[in-house]
Amino acid sequence: MAMSQTAGSSFAPGTTGFGSIASAGTTGMPKRKQASVVEMLEYVKSLNIDPIREADMLWIAEEAFNAPLPPGWTEHQDEQCRVYFHNSSTGESTWKHPMDDLFREIVDYQRRVVEVGGFWQIEDEIAEQEENIRKDLADWMELFSEDGEKFFYNKHTEESRFDDPRMAVYHVLYARIKMVARMKERFPILARQPRPEEPTEAEKELRRRREEDREHYMSCLLKIQTWGRVLLAKKKLQRAREKAIVQKGPQPLRGMLRLRLERVGATGAKQLVLSQTTPAKRHRAAVKIQKRMRGILTRKRFQPLVRHRCFLSKEMTKIQSMARVWLARRKVARKKQQKLHVAATKVQRTWRGYKDRQYVTALRIDKARYDRLMRSAIVIQSGVRMALARREHDRRKLIRWAGGASTIQRQARIFLQRKELHELALKDQPVQAMFTLNTNGMHRTVMPWTWRVFVAPWAGEEASGEASAEENGFVDIFNKVGVSNWQTIAVVNCQKMVRGFLSRIRTQRLKTIALCSVRSMVDGCLEEVTRRKAAAIKIQSIARGFLVRRKNLIYEKRNAAWEANVDNIVAVQAFFRRYLAQEVVVTGVLNNTAYFAATMIQTSWRGWLARRHVERLREEALWPLKGWFEFTA
């Protein structure tokens, strides 16, 4: 495959080769879904952040959760709606965000910055990483194939790839630099801290001596541990040898026993007898002599040491007894102090509970008194409103009755005027004709309307003119109607009864209409009064609550209680300060005692090891003497 290299296509170590790599990872990338509180806490813990103790690092978790994907990575969901990430270039798929490892390093960066007190170490690491990236990218070249397709080739490793190797590397580097810049914005004081100066020669010499002392201490400790391991290994080896000898059976007695024929008993019969060999008897005698000689020499040499050890044991027993007595007394005193502390704590708790109960009881009494006052005020207001409502009802009733009386009077005057007008009309026209509706139901279908003629009666036949009419008035000329006119009388009575029945029906209907109207008006008035009463009670409760909250009675009562018990509070605070000081002193004494006890144990252990070593040396010094008494057949 022929390849052609473009001019200026190789990567210079000091340049990036593109201008929009950082934006390529941010534009067009899908944002991650909104997480719940539990998922966010799990994600924060996955970044090695304690959300309670390290709350100042939660901004890193937020940046990590909303971080864009590197070039070549895409976000997908499986059949169970679980999010995973895929790299189309390498074919890699992962459940975790590709940038999570970077943000874990950012978390470590913040911890190191807070611990060291500056950003110089982080800046040096970033500069070193950037230099390494430039060196690694210097071997890559941008080439084109015969088809004109662009690819990248590494001169050193002879690796070829179609995607730009700078994209992912510089994306991570720029994200790291961006997060460090954000961290500097959050810690401006640490960002302005100057780089510490190099240590002086004296400091270097002091550090070197400390290192030598530490190495010498470690070497001595290793030697002591080695001696202990050698002793344990020798003991283990000796036990293994003894065990192996026992398991082999007849070998320890080889060359020491023999079978021979001897005369046994009074008869002198020869029998096979097991007896020791002469070399074994001589070796046994020599061993006994050596043992006794070693015992004499050992007792002679170590008797003063044994006596001294017995004396030290007696004295140490006395010292230990005194120490145990002192420790027991101290333990008893400490238990007494603890009992006093527990008793004081119980007394304080009881006193605080008593005071709190008094305070709560007083608050309850005040609340009950306030509720009683509120109920009394509501009852008084209800009574006043009821009296005002009754007065208003009486006033409206009086107005309604006055209007009815005036209406009745007006109708009565109208009736009198109409009657007078009718009489005057009859005087002017005694004969009147009227075109009226036929009242007979049978005749109404044929002739619904009829003519009627009315004639006004006169006082007598001699009377004539207006003078006699004004003097005597109209006279009923049919007043002498008797039994012969029973039909007329019956008709008149029926008409009277019908008119009375119709009048009563009309009156009952009007009364029903008026009663319904009055009832609807009264119900509307009562509903309005109830609604206004409820609104007034709610407004009053809101106003009272606002006034109570404005006064802040609980805060005032708490302050008053604190002011009343300020002496007790000061005394309790002084007691706690004294208790803490005593605790610090006791802890220091206990630590000192433990340190002294550890020192004594270490001293005793070193003395025991030294004595064992001396015993071994002395035993080795006796080996020539053992050789003098050795006896071989």
Secondary structure as a PSIPRED ss2 file (coil, helix, strand):
# PSIPRED VFORMAT (PSIPRED V4.0)

   1 M C   1.000  0.000  0.000
   2 A C   1.000  0.000  0.000
   3 M C   1.000  0.000  0.000
   4 S E   0.000  0.000  1.000
   5 Q E   0.000  0.000  1.000
   6 T C   1.000  0.000  0.000
   7 A C   1.000  0.000  0.000
   8 G C   1.000  0.000  0.000
   9 S C   1.000  0.000  0.000
  10 S C   1.000  0.000  0.000
  11 F C   1.000  0.000  0.000
  12 A C   1.000  0.000  0.000
  13 P C   1.000  0.000  0.000
  14 G C   1.000  0.000  0.000
  15 T C   1.000  0.000  0.000
  16 T C   1.000  0.000  0.000
  17 G C   1.000  0.000  0.000
  18 F C   1.000  0.000  0.000
  19 G C   1.000  0.000  0.000
  20 S C   1.000  0.000  0.000
  21 I H   0.000  1.000  0.000
  22 A H   0.000  1.000  0.000
  23 S H   0.000  1.000  0.000
  24 A H   0.000  1.000  0.000
  25 G C   1.000  0.000  0.000
  26 T C   1.000  0.000  0.000
  27 T C   1.000  0.000  0.000
  28 G C   1.000  0.000  0.000
  29 M C   1.000  0.000  0.000
  30 P C   1.000  0.000  0.000
  31 K C   1.000  0.000  0.000
  32 R C   1.000  0.000  0.000
  33 K C   1.000  0.000  0.000
  34 Q C   1.000  0.000  0.000
  35 A C   1.000  0.000  0.000
  36 S C   1.000  0.000  0.000
  37 V H   0.000  1.000  0.000
  38 V H   0.000  1.000  0.000
  39 E H   0.000  1.000  0.000
  40 M H   0.000  1.000  0.000
  41 L H   0.000  1.000  0.000
  42 E H   0.000  1.000  0.000
  43 Y H   0.000  1.000  0.000
  44 V H   0.000  1.000  0.000
  45 K H   0.000  1.000  0.000
  46 S H   0.000  1.000  0.000
  47 L C   1.000  0.000  0.000
  48 N C   1.000  0.000  0.000
  49 I C   1.000  0.000  0.000
  50 D C   1.000  0.000  0.000
  51 P C   1.000  0.000  0.000
  52 I C   1.000  0.000  0.000
  53 R C   1.000  0.000  0.000
  54 E C   1.000  0.000  0.000
  55 A H   0.000  1.000  0.000
  56 D H   0.000  1.000  0.000
  57 M H   0.000  1.000  0.000
  58 L H   0.000  1.000  0.000
  59 W H   0.000  1.000  0.000
  60 I H   0.000  1.000  0.000
  61 A H   0.000  1.000  0.000
  62 E H   0.000  1.000  0.000
  63 E H   0.000  1.000  0.000
  64 A H   0.000  1.000  0.000
  65 F H   0.000  1.000  0.000
  66 N C   1.000  0.000  0.000
  67 A C   1.000  0.000  0.000
  68 P C   1.000  0.000  0.000
  69 L C   1.000  0.000  0.000
  70 P C   1.000  0.000  0.000
  71 P C   1.000  0.000  0.000
  72 G C   1.000  0.000  0.000
  73 W E   0.000  0.000  1.000
  74 T E   0.000  0.000  1.000
  75 E E   0.000  0.000  1.000
  76 H E   0.000  0.000  1.000
  77 Q E   0.000  0.000  1.000
  78 D C   1.000  0.000  0.000
  79 E C   1.000  0.000  0.000
  80 Q C   1.000  0.000  0.000
  81 C C   1.000  0.000  0.000
  82 R C   1.000  0.000  0.000
  83 V E   0.000  0.000  1.000
  84 Y E   0.000  0.000  1.000
  85 F E   0.000  0.000  1.000
  86 H E   0.000  0.000  1.000
  87 N E   0.000  0.000  1.000
  88 S C   1.000  0.000  0.000
  89 S C   1.000  0.000  0.000
  90 T C   1.000  0.000  0.000
  91 G C   1.000  0.000  0.000
  92 E C   1.000  0.000  0.000
  93 S E   0.000  0.000  1.000
  94 T E   0.000  0.000  1.000
  95 W C   1.000  0.000  0.000
  96 K C   1.000  0.000  0.000
  97 H C   1.000  0.000  0.000
  98 P C   1.000  0.000  0.000
  99 M C   1.000  0.000  0.000
 100 D H   0.000  1.000  0.000
 101 D H   0.000  1.000  0.000
 102 L H   0.000  1.000  0.000
 103 F H   0.000  1.000  0.000
 104 R H   0.000  1.000  0.000
 105 E H   0.000  1.000  0.000
 106 I H   0.000  1.000  0.000
 107 V H   0.000  1.000  0.000
 108 D H   0.000  1.000  0.000
 109 Y H   0.000  1.000  0.000
 110 Q H   0.000  1.000  0.000
 111 R H   0.000  1.000  0.000
 112 R H   0.000  1.000  0.000
 113 V H   0.000  1.000  0.000
 114 V H   0.000  1.000  0.000
 115 E H   0.000  1.000  0.000
 116 V H   0.000  1.000  0.000
 117 G C   1.000  0.000  0.000
 118 G C   1.000  0.000  0.000
 119 F C   1.000  0.000  0.000
 120 W H   0.000  1.000  0.000
 121 Q H   0.000  1.000  0.000
 122 I H   0.000  1.000  0.000
 123 E H   0.000  1.000  0.000
 124 D H   0.000  1.000  0.000
 125 E H   0.000  1.000  0.000
 126 I H   0.000  1.000  0.000
 127 A H   0.000  1.000  0.000
 128 E H   0.000  1.000  0.000
 129 Q H   0.000  1.000  0.000
 130 E H   0.000  1.000  0.000
 131 E H   0.000  1.000  0.000
 132 N H   0.000  1.000  0.000
 133 I H   0.000  1.000  0.000
 134 R H   0.000  1.000  0.000
 135 K H   0.000  1.000  0.000
 136 D H   0.000  1.000  0.000
 137 L H   0.000  1.000  0.000
 138 A C   1.000  0.000  0.000
 139 D C   1.000  0.000  0.000
 140 W E   0.000  0.000  1.000
 141 M E   0.000  0.000  1.000
 142 E E   0.000  0.000  1.000
 143 L E   0.000  0.000  1.000
 144 F E   0.000  0.000  1.000
 145 S C   1.000  0.000  0.000
 146 E C   1.000  0.000  0.000
 147 D C   1.000  0.000  0.000
 148 G C   1.000  0.000  0.000
 149 E C   1.000  0.000  0.000
 150 K E   0.000  0.000  1.000
 151 F E   0.000  0.000  1.000
 152 F E   0.000  0.000  1.000
 153 Y E   0.000  0.000  1.000
 154 N E   0.000  0.000  1.000
 155 K C   1.000  0.000  0.000
 156 H C   1.000  0.000  0.000
 157 T C   1.000  0.000  0.000
 158 E C   1.000  0.000  0.000
 159 E C   1.000  0.000  0.000
 160 S E   0.000  0.000  1.000
 161 R E   0.000  0.000  1.000
 162 F C   1.000  0.000  0.000
 163 D C   1.000  0.000  0.000
 164 D C   1.000  0.000  0.000
 165 P H   0.000  1.000  0.000
 166 R H   0.000  1.000  0.000
 167 M H   0.000  1.000  0.000
 168 A H   0.000  1.000  0.000
 169 V H   0.000  1.000  0.000
 170 Y H   0.000  1.000  0.000
 171 H H   0.000  1.000  0.000
 172 V H   0.000  1.000  0.000
 173 L H   0.000  1.000  0.000
 174 Y H   0.000  1.000  0.000
 175 A H   0.000  1.000  0.000
 176 R H   0.000  1.000  0.000
 177 I H   0.000  1.000  0.000
 178 K H   0.000  1.000  0.000
 179 M H   0.000  1.000  0.000
 180 V H   0.000  1.000  0.000
 181 A H   0.000  1.000  0.000
 182 R H   0.000  1.000  0.000
 183 M H   0.000  1.000  0.000
 184 K H   0.000  1.000  0.000
 185 E H   0.000  1.000  0.000
 186 R H   0.000  1.000  0.000
 187 F C   1.000  0.000  0.000
 188 P H   0.000  1.000  0.000
 189 I H   0.000  1.000  0.000
 190 L H   0.000  1.000  0.000
 191 A H   0.000  1.000  0.000
 192 R C   1.000  0.000  0.000
 193 Q C   1.000  0.000  0.000
 194 P C   1.000  0.000  0.000
 195 R C   1.000  0.000  0.000
 196 P C   1.000  0.000  0.000
 197 E C   1.000  0.000  0.000
 198 E C   1.000  0.000  0.000
 199 P C   1.000  0.000  0.000
 200 T C   1.000  0.000  0.000
 201 E H   0.000  1.000  0.000
 202 A H   0.000  1.000  0.000
 203 E H   0.000  1.000  0.000
 204 K H   0.000  1.000  0.000
 205 E H   0.000  1.000  0.000
 206 L H   0.000  1.000  0.000
 207 R H   0.000  1.000  0.000
 208 R H   0.000  1.000  0.000
 209 R H   0.000  1.000  0.000
 210 R H   0.000  1.000  0.000
 211 E H   0.000  1.000  0.000
 212 E H   0.000  1.000  0.000
 213 D H   0.000  1.000  0.000
 214 R H   0.000  1.000  0.000
 215 E H   0.000  1.000  0.000
 216 H H   0.000  1.000  0.000
 217 Y H   0.000  1.000  0.000
 218 M H   0.000  1.000  0.000
 219 S H   0.000  1.000  0.000
 220 C H   0.000  1.000  0.000
 221 L H   0.000  1.000  0.000
 222 L H   0.000  1.000  0.000
 223 K H   0.000  1.000  0.000
 224 I H   0.000  1.000  0.000
 225 Q H   0.000  1.000  0.000
 226 T H   0.000  1.000  0.000
 227 W H   0.000  1.000  0.000
 228 G H   0.000  1.000  0.000
 229 R H   0.000  1.000  0.000
 230 V H   0.000  1.000  0.000
 231 L H   0.000  1.000  0.000
 232 L H   0.000  1.000  0.000
 233 A H   0.000  1.000  0.000
 234 K H   0.000  1.000  0.000
 235 K H   0.000  1.000  0.000
 236 K H   0.000  1.000  0.000
 237 L H   0.000  1.000  0.000
 238 Q H   0.000  1.000  0.000
 239 R H   0.000  1.000  0.000
 240 A H   0.000  1.000  0.000
 241 R H   0.000  1.000  0.000
 242 E H   0.000  1.000  0.000
 243 K H   0.000  1.000  0.000
 244 A H   0.000  1.000  0.000
 245 I H   0.000  1.000  0.000
 246 V H   0.000  1.000  0.000
 247 Q H   0.000  1.000  0.000
 248 K H   0.000  1.000  0.000
 249 G C   1.000  0.000  0.000
 250 P C   1.000  0.000  0.000
 251 Q H   0.000  1.000  0.000
 252 P H   0.000  1.000  0.000
 253 L H   0.000  1.000  0.000
 254 R C   1.000  0.000  0.000
 255 G C   1.000  0.000  0.000
 256 M C   1.000  0.000  0.000
 257 L E   0.000  0.000  1.000
 258 R E   0.000  0.000  1.000
 259 L E   0.000  0.000  1.000
 260 R E   0.000  0.000  1.000
 261 L E   0.000  0.000  1.000
 262 E E   0.000  0.000  1.000
 263 R E   0.000  0.000  1.000
 264 V E   0.000  0.000  1.000
 265 G C   1.000  0.000  0.000
 266 A C   1.000  0.000  0.000
 267 T C   1.000  0.000  0.000
 268 G C   1.000  0.000  0.000
 269 A E   0.000  0.000  1.000
 270 K E   0.000  0.000  1.000
 271 Q E   0.000  0.000  1.000
 272 L E   0.000  0.000  1.000
 273 V E   0.000  0.000  1.000
 274 L E   0.000  0.000  1.000
 275 S E   0.000  0.000  1.000
 276 Q E   0.000  0.000  1.000
 277 T C   1.000  0.000  0.000
 278 T H   0.000  1.000  0.000
 279 P H   0.000  1.000  0.000
 280 A H   0.000  1.000  0.000
 281 K H   0.000  1.000  0.000
 282 R H   0.000  1.000  0.000
 283 H H   0.000  1.000  0.000
 284 R H   0.000  1.000  0.000
 285 A H   0.000  1.000  0.000
 286 A H   0.000  1.000  0.000
 287 V H   0.000  1.000  0.000
 288 K H   0.000  1.000  0.000
 289 I H   0.000  1.000  0.000
 290 Q H   0.000  1.000  0.000
 291 K H   0.000  1.000  0.000
 292 R H   0.000  1.000  0.000
 293 M H   0.000  1.000  0.000
 294 R H   0.000  1.000  0.000
 295 G H   0.000  1.000  0.000
 296 I H   0.000  1.000  0.000
 297 L H   0.000  1.000  0.000
 298 T H   0.000  1.000  0.000
 299 R H   0.000  1.000  0.000
 300 K H   0.000  1.000  0.000
 301 R H   0.000  1.000  0.000
 302 F H   0.000  1.000  0.000
 303 Q H   0.000  1.000  0.000
 304 P H   0.000  1.000  0.000
 305 L H   0.000  1.000  0.000
 306 V H   0.000  1.000  0.000
 307 R H   0.000  1.000  0.000
 308 H H   0.000  1.000  0.000
 309 R H   0.000  1.000  0.000
 310 C H   0.000  1.000  0.000
 311 F H   0.000  1.000  0.000
 312 L H   0.000  1.000  0.000
 313 S H   0.000  1.000  0.000
 314 K H   0.000  1.000  0.000
 315 E H   0.000  1.000  0.000
 316 M H   0.000  1.000  0.000
 317 T H   0.000  1.000  0.000
 318 K H   0.000  1.000  0.000
 319 I H   0.000  1.000  0.000
 320 Q H   0.000  1.000  0.000
 321 S H   0.000  1.000  0.000
 322 M H   0.000  1.000  0.000
 323 A H   0.000  1.000  0.000
 324 R H   0.000  1.000  0.000
 325 V H   0.000  1.000  0.000
 326 W H   0.000  1.000  0.000
 327 L H   0.000  1.000  0.000
 328 A H   0.000  1.000  0.000
 329 R H   0.000  1.000  0.000
 330 R H   0.000  1.000  0.000
 331 K H   0.000  1.000  0.000
 332 V H   0.000  1.000  0.000
 333 A H   0.000  1.000  0.000
 334 R H   0.000  1.000  0.000
 335 K H   0.000  1.000  0.000
 336 K H   0.000  1.000  0.000
 337 Q H   0.000  1.000  0.000
 338 Q H   0.000  1.000  0.000
 339 K H   0.000  1.000  0.000
 340 L H   0.000  1.000  0.000
 341 H H   0.000  1.000  0.000
 342 V H   0.000  1.000  0.000
 343 A H   0.000  1.000  0.000
 344 A H   0.000  1.000  0.000
 345 T H   0.000  1.000  0.000
 346 K H   0.000  1.000  0.000
 347 V H   0.000  1.000  0.000
 348 Q H   0.000  1.000  0.000
 349 R H   0.000  1.000  0.000
 350 T H   0.000  1.000  0.000
 351 W H   0.000  1.000  0.000
 352 R H   0.000  1.000  0.000
 353 G H   0.000  1.000  0.000
 354 Y H   0.000  1.000  0.000
 355 K H   0.000  1.000  0.000
 356 D H   0.000  1.000  0.000
 357 R H   0.000  1.000  0.000
 358 Q H   0.000  1.000  0.000
 359 Y H   0.000  1.000  0.000
 360 V H   0.000  1.000  0.000
 361 T H   0.000  1.000  0.000
 362 A H   0.000  1.000  0.000
 363 L H   0.000  1.000  0.000
 364 R H   0.000  1.000  0.000
 365 I H   0.000  1.000  0.000
 366 D H   0.000  1.000  0.000
 367 K H   0.000  1.000  0.000
 368 A H   0.000  1.000  0.000
 369 R H   0.000  1.000  0.000
 370 Y H   0.000  1.000  0.000
 371 D H   0.000  1.000  0.000
 372 R H   0.000  1.000  0.000
 373 L H   0.000  1.000  0.000
 374 M H   0.000  1.000  0.000
 375 R H   0.000  1.000  0.000
 376 S H   0.000  1.000  0.000
 377 A H   0.000  1.000  0.000
 378 I H   0.000  1.000  0.000
 379 V H   0.000  1.000  0.000
 380 I H   0.000  1.000  0.000
 381 Q H   0.000  1.000  0.000
 382 S H   0.000  1.000  0.000
 383 G H   0.000  1.000  0.000
 384 V H   0.000  1.000  0.000
 385 R H   0.000  1.000  0.000
 386 M H   0.000  1.000  0.000
 387 A H   0.000  1.000  0.000
 388 L H   0.000  1.000  0.000
 389 A H   0.000  1.000  0.000
 390 R H   0.000  1.000  0.000
 391 R H   0.000  1.000  0.000
 392 E H   0.000  1.000  0.000
 393 H H   0.000  1.000  0.000
 394 D H   0.000  1.000  0.000
 395 R H   0.000  1.000  0.000
 396 R H   0.000  1.000  0.000
 397 K H   0.000  1.000  0.000
 398 L H   0.000  1.000  0.000
 399 I H   0.000  1.000  0.000
 400 R H   0.000  1.000  0.000
 401 W H   0.000  1.000  0.000
 402 A H   0.000  1.000  0.000
 403 G H   0.000  1.000  0.000
 404 G H   0.000  1.000  0.000
 405 A H   0.000  1.000  0.000
 406 S H   0.000  1.000  0.000
 407 T H   0.000  1.000  0.000
 408 I H   0.000  1.000  0.000
 409 Q H   0.000  1.000  0.000
 410 R H   0.000  1.000  0.000
 411 Q H   0.000  1.000  0.000
 412 A H   0.000  1.000  0.000
 413 R H   0.000  1.000  0.000
 414 I H   0.000  1.000  0.000
 415 F H   0.000  1.000  0.000
 416 L H   0.000  1.000  0.000
 417 Q H   0.000  1.000  0.000
 418 R H   0.000  1.000  0.000
 419 K H   0.000  1.000  0.000
 420 E H   0.000  1.000  0.000
 421 L H   0.000  1.000  0.000
 422 H H   0.000  1.000  0.000
 423 E H   0.000  1.000  0.000
 424 L H   0.000  1.000  0.000
 425 A H   0.000  1.000  0.000
 426 L H   0.000  1.000  0.000
 427 K H   0.000  1.000  0.000
 428 D H   0.000  1.000  0.000
 429 Q C   1.000  0.000  0.000
 430 P C   1.000  0.000  0.000
 431 V E   0.000  0.000  1.000
 432 Q E   0.000  0.000  1.000
 433 A E   0.000  0.000  1.000
 434 M E   0.000  0.000  1.000
 435 F E   0.000  0.000  1.000
 436 T E   0.000  0.000  1.000
 437 L E   0.000  0.000  1.000
 438 N C   1.000  0.000  0.000
 439 T C   1.000  0.000  0.000
 440 N C   1.000  0.000  0.000
 441 G H   0.000  1.000  0.000
 442 M H   0.000  1.000  0.000
 443 H H   0.000  1.000  0.000
 444 R H   0.000  1.000  0.000
 445 T C   1.000  0.000  0.000
 446 V C   1.000  0.000  0.000
 447 M C   1.000  0.000  0.000
 448 P C   1.000  0.000  0.000
 449 W E   0.000  0.000  1.000
 450 T E   0.000  0.000  1.000
 451 W E   0.000  0.000  1.000
 452 R E   0.000  0.000  1.000
 453 V E   0.000  0.000  1.000
 454 F E   0.000  0.000  1.000
 455 V E   0.000  0.000  1.000
 456 A C   1.000  0.000  0.000
 457 P C   1.000  0.000  0.000
 458 W C   1.000  0.000  0.000
 459 A C   1.000  0.000  0.000
 460 G C   1.000  0.000  0.000
 461 E C   1.000  0.000  0.000
 462 E C   1.000  0.000  0.000
 463 A C   1.000  0.000  0.000
 464 S C   1.000  0.000  0.000
 465 G H   0.000  1.000  0.000
 466 E H   0.000  1.000  0.000
 467 A H   0.000  1.000  0.000
 468 S H   0.000  1.000  0.000
 469 A H   0.000  1.000  0.000
 470 E H   0.000  1.000  0.000
 471 E H   0.000  1.000  0.000
 472 N H   0.000  1.000  0.000
 473 G C   1.000  0.000  0.000
 474 F C   1.000  0.000  0.000
 475 V C   1.000  0.000  0.000
 476 D C   1.000  0.000  0.000
 477 I C   1.000  0.000  0.000
 478 F C   1.000  0.000  0.000
 479 N C   1.000  0.000  0.000
 480 K C   1.000  0.000  0.000
 481 V C   1.000  0.000  0.000
 482 G C   1.000  0.000  0.000
 483 V H   0.000  1.000  0.000
 484 S H   0.000  1.000  0.000
 485 N H   0.000  1.000  0.000
 486 W H   0.000  1.000  0.000
 487 Q H   0.000  1.000  0.000
 488 T H   0.000  1.000  0.000
 489 I H   0.000  1.000  0.000
 490 A H   0.000  1.000  0.000
 491 V H   0.000  1.000  0.000
 492 V H   0.000  1.000  0.000
 493 N H   0.000  1.000  0.000
 494 C H   0.000  1.000  0.000
 495 Q H   0.000  1.000  0.000
 496 K H   0.000  1.000  0.000
 497 M H   0.000  1.000  0.000
 498 V H   0.000  1.000  0.000
 499 R H   0.000  1.000  0.000
 500 G H   0.000  1.000  0.000
 501 F H   0.000  1.000  0.000
 502 L H   0.000  1.000  0.000
 503 S H   0.000  1.000  0.000
 504 R H   0.000  1.000  0.000
 505 I H   0.000  1.000  0.000
 506 R H   0.000  1.000  0.000
 507 T H   0.000  1.000  0.000
 508 Q H   0.000  1.000  0.000
 509 R H   0.000  1.000  0.000
 510 L H   0.000  1.000  0.000
 511 K H   0.000  1.000  0.000
 512 T H   0.000  1.000  0.000
 513 I H   0.000  1.000  0.000
 514 A H   0.000  1.000  0.000
 515 L H   0.000  1.000  0.000
 516 C H   0.000  1.000  0.000
 517 S H   0.000  1.000  0.000
 518 V H   0.000  1.000  0.000
 519 R H   0.000  1.000  0.000
 520 S H   0.000  1.000  0.000
 521 M H   0.000  1.000  0.000
 522 V H   0.000  1.000  0.000
 523 D H   0.000  1.000  0.000
 524 G H   0.000  1.000  0.000
 525 C H   0.000  1.000  0.000
 526 L H   0.000  1.000  0.000
 527 E H   0.000  1.000  0.000
 528 E H   0.000  1.000  0.000
 529 V H   0.000  1.000  0.000
 530 T H   0.000  1.000  0.000
 531 R H   0.000  1.000  0.000
 532 R H   0.000  1.000  0.000
 533 K H   0.000  1.000  0.000
 534 A H   0.000  1.000  0.000
 535 A H   0.000  1.000  0.000
 536 A H   0.000  1.000  0.000
 537 I H   0.000  1.000  0.000
 538 K H   0.000  1.000  0.000
 539 I H   0.000  1.000  0.000
 540 Q H   0.000  1.000  0.000
 541 S H   0.000  1.000  0.000
 542 I H   0.000  1.000  0.000
 543 A H   0.000  1.000  0.000
 544 R H   0.000  1.000  0.000
 545 G H   0.000  1.000  0.000
 546 F H   0.000  1.000  0.000
 547 L H   0.000  1.000  0.000
 548 V H   0.000  1.000  0.000
 549 R H   0.000  1.000  0.000
 550 R H   0.000  1.000  0.000
 551 K H   0.000  1.000  0.000
 552 N C   1.000  0.000  0.000
 553 L H   0.000  1.000  0.000
 554 I H   0.000  1.000  0.000
 555 Y H   0.000  1.000  0.000
 556 E H   0.000  1.000  0.000
 557 K H   0.000  1.000  0.000
 558 R H   0.000  1.000  0.000
 559 N H   0.000  1.000  0.000
 560 A H   0.000  1.000  0.000
 561 A H   0.000  1.000  0.000
 562 W H   0.000  1.000  0.000
 563 E H   0.000  1.000  0.000
 564 A H   0.000  1.000  0.000
 565 N C   1.000  0.000  0.000
 566 V H   0.000  1.000  0.000
 567 D H   0.000  1.000  0.000
 568 N H   0.000  1.000  0.000
 569 I H   0.000  1.000  0.000
 570 V H   0.000  1.000  0.000
 571 A H   0.000  1.000  0.000
 572 V H   0.000  1.000  0.000
 573 Q H   0.000  1.000  0.000
 574 A H   0.000  1.000  0.000
 575 F H   0.000  1.000  0.000
 576 F H   0.000  1.000  0.000
 577 R H   0.000  1.000  0.000
 578 R H   0.000  1.000  0.000
 579 Y H   0.000  1.000  0.000
 580 L H   0.000  1.000  0.000
 581 A H   0.000  1.000  0.000
 582 Q H   0.000  1.000  0.000
 583 E H   0.000  1.000  0.000
 584 V H   0.000  1.000  0.000
 585 V H   0.000  1.000  0.000
 586 V H   0.000  1.000  0.000
 587 T H   0.000  1.000  0.000
 588 G H   0.000  1.000  0.000
 589 V H   0.000  1.000  0.000
 590 L H   0.000  1.000  0.000
 591 N H   0.000  1.000  0.000
 592 N H   0.000  1.000  0.000
 593 T H   0.000  1.000  0.000
 594 A H   0.000  1.000  0.000
 595 Y H   0.000  1.000  0.000
 596 F H   0.000  1.000  0.000
 597 A H   0.000  1.000  0.000
 598 A H   0.000  1.000  0.000
 599 T H   0.000  1.000  0.000
 600 M H   0.000  1.000  0.000
 601 I H   0.000  1.000  0.000
 602 Q H   0.000  1.000  0.000
 603 T H   0.000  1.000  0.000
 604 S H   0.000  1.000  0.000
 605 W H   0.000  1.000  0.000
 606 R H   0.000  1.000  0.000
 607 G H   0.000  1.000  0.000
 608 W H   0.000  1.000  0.000
 609 L H   0.000  1.000  0.000
 610 A H   0.000  1.000  0.000
 611 R H   0.000  1.000  0.000
 612 R H   0.000  1.000  0.000
 613 H H   0.000  1.000  0.000
 614 V H   0.000  1.000  0.000
 615 E H   0.000  1.000  0.000
 616 R H   0.000  1.000  0.000
 617 L H   0.000  1.000  0.000
 618 R H   0.000  1.000  0.000
 619 E H   0.000  1.000  0.000
 620 E H   0.000  1.000  0.000
 621 A H   0.000  1.000  0.000
 622 L C   1.000  0.000  0.000
 623 W H   0.000  1.000  0.000
 624 P H   0.000  1.000  0.000
 625 L H   0.000  1.000  0.000
 626 K H   0.000  1.000  0.000
 627 G H   0.000  1.000  0.000
 628 W H   0.000  1.000  0.000
 629 F H   0.000  1.000  0.000
 630 E C   1.000  0.000  0.000
 631 F C   1.000  0.000  0.000
 632 T C   1.000  0.000  0.000
 633 A C   1.000  0.000  0.000
